[in-house]
Every structure is written in structure tokens, then in C-alpha cells.
Amino acid sequence: MELVVTGGRRLSGVVAASGSKNATLAVMAGALLAEGETVIENVPDIGDVGVMAHTLQEIGVSVKRAGPRALRVRSRRVIHSEPPYELCKMLRASSLLLGPLLARNGRARVALPGGDQIGSRPMDLHVKGLRALGADVEVEHGYVAARAKNLVGARVYLDFPSVGATENIMMAACLARGTSIIENAAREPEVVDLANFLALMGAGIRGAGTDVIRIEGGGPLSPVTYGVIPDRIEAATLLAAAIVTYGHVRVTDVIPTHLESTLSKFGELGAEIEVGADYVDVSGRSPVRACDTKTLPYPGFPTDMQPQLGAVLSCAAGVSVITESVFENRFLHVDELKRMGAVMRLEGRSLIVEGVPRLTGARVRATGLRAGAALVLAGLAAEGETVISGVEHIARGHEDLCGKLVALGASVGNRNASMETAAGEDRFS
């Protein structure tokens, strides 16, 4: 499958953001904590959700559609403790099954997670937190294996505010006896969304969105109906398309406060920005200004927008520096952008970008979800036709990106079949 992007069109129009990929995957894992049927709404139709659904089905959980944007997740009294290795290796978020399965079954064995090759994803903070709760945890032969007769509340300090570790510990603590406190917790909106979901199920959680989260454990939890937040990274990517094409795009169905650091950076690029209650307008201006950026945990500039920002800055007037502080290998898109005429060089974990007047279309390959989105943005700005292979990476996390861009006036299409057909395959039984 290849995506063909013909550049040179100024994008304009209104498009809605889909539900958050990362929030959906965490809530799907959290649904294991309650026996019965949980309904999750505002679910994006993307590849990663399909893989998570398949993984849950393989451990005995029923996952079915409840409409075009909803899933029914029925967790039975008895579920298996070891998800299939092959599926876990496909999905970074598979690590989030560790905490819920341990809390429900007293044991869990989950393969070390896969996903994009953007750097190592050590499980040491997950292990540290679960051990503090009383679990015996070992990492061996490509698996994390945990056992505990009874989890007990504890205080856990995270050396780094890891989103996955915060979520895993928080879910396990919901069924632990007593009070748990997570210090230096991740503050991302997706963590808050999971905490809100767990609280609706009956968990006692305070402090989500700050660096200290307090959980009153013990359960039991009850299944609920819950709608996940919008995807802030998808929204930001669509707004970046307006900047790189000097267009005017409104993205609706967003929570603007989740985009504050990104919008601040877009302002530095020279874009005009209007923020409403549930929408953001961005108008790109020529030339794009150069700027320096460092990725940081929330509320800093998100690492998931770093490749897309690099694509935009490749056309900026001047020299920019992007420093990646979260993942050490998130520059695999750089060589592909160079094929399109970008002038970039790596110095350690910093990318030096010398803006050029115009990129040119070329054959390139997406090596990951965000890298693929960056190549699409570059293609929109380039002269001529850009052919992107590895499109399956983009479909993992963007719901109908092709269709949304076409609605804004872009010339984007699949060489063999419509993106809508690829994204809409039924993955649920």
C-alpha cells in the first residue's frame, strides 16, 4: 500500500478530531478491572485499537462494536493472564495489561512491548511500582512476569514521569488494599482521562493531572459507559498542515487546553491562532519562522509532535534546533525528509534544521506513526508528487487521515484502494 501526496495546495476548511488513541487503549485495559460490560465511546477506528481488541479477545474478553464510534468490552469472571506474544510485540500499549491482569488474577505474564522503533521502552518503572505494591516481578526471556497473593497500597516515586508506568501502577492500585501514592506521576491528559474512567467505575483517585496521585484501593469496581477525550496529537497534526501549506484550518471537537504548548510553538512559527471553547483555528503565514524546541513530558512540547514539527521547520526561513529529551531514537524520519530536499543534521539528540524554500516530491518510507505523519506534511508542502510506503504505520494511529486532508483540499490518495476502505475493515467479532 502506498500513499500519493501531490503538494502545492493551500488547505482550508473545518475538520473534527477523532477520539484519542492513547486514551482509548488505556481505558480498554482499565476495563479489565471490572467484571461485566463496559461501553467505551468516541473510539477512533485505527489499527492499534484493532490490535488491542484482538489481544483482549485472546485472553477471554469479548470486544464488539456498539456503533460507529463505540465498543462493548465484556470482562468475564475468568480471564487469561498471558496475552499472546505476537500481539504484544505489535503494540506499545500492551504493557498496560500488566497491572489490571495482576490485580484481577494475582498473576500476569506480558511480553515486552512493541510499536514504533523510536527508542527503548524500559519497564523498570512499571516493575518498581508493582513490586512496591507487593508483587513478585521478574523480567526474563522477553516477558514481564508478576505474581501477588494480595496487592497492598504503597508510596511509589517515579524517577521519570512515565505515562505507561503511572497508568499501570494506578490501575493495579485500584484493587490493592489500602492507600497508594504515586509521586512524580505523569500529568498527560490521557492519564487524567484514565483516572476519570476509573473514578466513574468506583475507584477513589485524587490528584490526576498533578505530579502526585493518591489512590484509595480495595474495589470492587463496576462497568460503566465512558467517552474518551479527543486526540490532541491528531488535532495538532491537522493544524500543522495549515501552517506548512499557508492555509486556514479549523479543528473541532478538541479540548484546547490540551494543545497549549503546541499552539504556543505554532505561534512562534508565525501562525495566526484563534481558540474557541471546543475548536482551534490556525492560519499559516509565509514564510514560516524558524524556532528552537525541546520535547518534554506534559505540559511541555510533546515528543509525539516532534517529527511533524521537523517537517514544518524544513521549510522555515532560518535555522532551527529540535532537541529530543524523551526518546533517543526518534529521528528515523530525517533521512526520508532529506530525500525530499530537507537540509538537516543530527548532533547527539538534537536535530539542526536549515530551512529551504521548497521541498520536492520523492519516494519515501514511513518508519513509524508520527514519522509517517511528518512525511505526509512534507508531501503537502513539496513540489510535485510524494509517494509514501509503510502506510500501515499511519493507519495505526490516524483515523482516515487521507479523507480528512482531502476534505480540506489536499490531493492525497491511496495508489491501490481508498484509505477509507483500509481504515474501515471490521476488526471485531
C-alpha positions, 0 to 999 in steps of 0.5 A: 500500500502506498500513499500519493501526496501531490503538494502545492495546495493551500488547505482550508476548511473545518475538520473534527478530531477523532477520539484519542488513541492513547486514551482509548487503549488505556481505558480498554485495559482499565476495563479489565478491572471490572467484571461485566460490560463496559461501553467505551465511546468516541473510539477512533477506528485505527489499527492499534485499537484493532490490535488491542481488541484482538489481544483482549479477545485472546485472553477471554474478553469479548470486544464488539462494536456498539456503533460507529464510534463505540465498543462493548468490552465484556470482562468475564469472571475468568480471564487469561493472564498471558496475552499472546506474544505476537500481539504484544510485540505489535503494540506499545500499549500492551504493557498496560495489561500488566497491572489490571491482569495482576490485580484481577488474577494475582498473576500476569505474564506480558511480553515486552512491548512493541510499536514504533522503533523510536527508542527503548521502552524500559519497564523498570518503572512499571516493575518498581511500582508493582513490586512496591505494591507487593508483587513478585516481578521478574523480567526474563526471556522477553516477558514481564512476569508478576505474581501477588497473593494480595496487592497492598497500597504503597508510596511509589516515586517515579524517577521519570514521569512515565505515562505507561508506568503511572497508568499501570501502577494506578490501575493495579492500585485500584484493587490493592488494599489500602492507600497508594501514592504515586509521586512524580506521576505523569500529568498527560491528559490521557492519564487524567482521562484514565483516572476519570474512567476509573473514578466513574467505575468506583475507584477513589483517585485524587490528584490526576493531572498533578505530579502526585496521585493518591489512590484509595484501593480495595474495589470492587469496581463496576462497568460503566459507559465512558467517552474518551477525550479527543486526540490532541496529537491528531488535532495538532497534526491537522493544524500543522498542515495549515501552517506548512501549506499557508492555509486556514484550518479549523479543528473541532471537537478538541479540548484546547487546553490540551494543545497549549504548548503546541499552539504556543510553538505554532505561534512562534512559527508565525501562525495566526491562532484563534481558540474557541471553547471546543475548536482551534483555528490556525492560519499559516503565514509565509514564510514560516519562522524558524524556532528552537524546541525541546520535547518534554513530558506534559505540559511541555512540547510533546515528543509525539509532535516532534517529527511533524514539527521537523517537517514544518521547520524544513521549510522555515526561513532560518535555522532551527534546533529540535532537541529530543529529551524523551526518546533517543531514537526518534529521528528515523524520519530525517533521512526520508525528509532529506530525500525530499530536499530537507537540509538537516543534521543530527548532533547527539539528540538534537536535530539542526534544521536549515530551512529551504524554500521548497521541498520536492516530491520523492519516494519515501518510507514511513518508519513509524506513526508520527514519522509517517505523519511528518512525511505526509506534511512534507508531501503537502508542502513539496513540489510535485508528487510524494509517494509514501510506503509503510502506510500501515504505520499511519493507519495505526494511529490516524483515523482516515487521515487521507479523507480528512486532508482531502476534505480540506483540499489536499490531493492525497490518495491511496495508489491501490484502494481508498484509505477509507476502505483500509481504515474501515475493515471490521476488526471485531467479532 
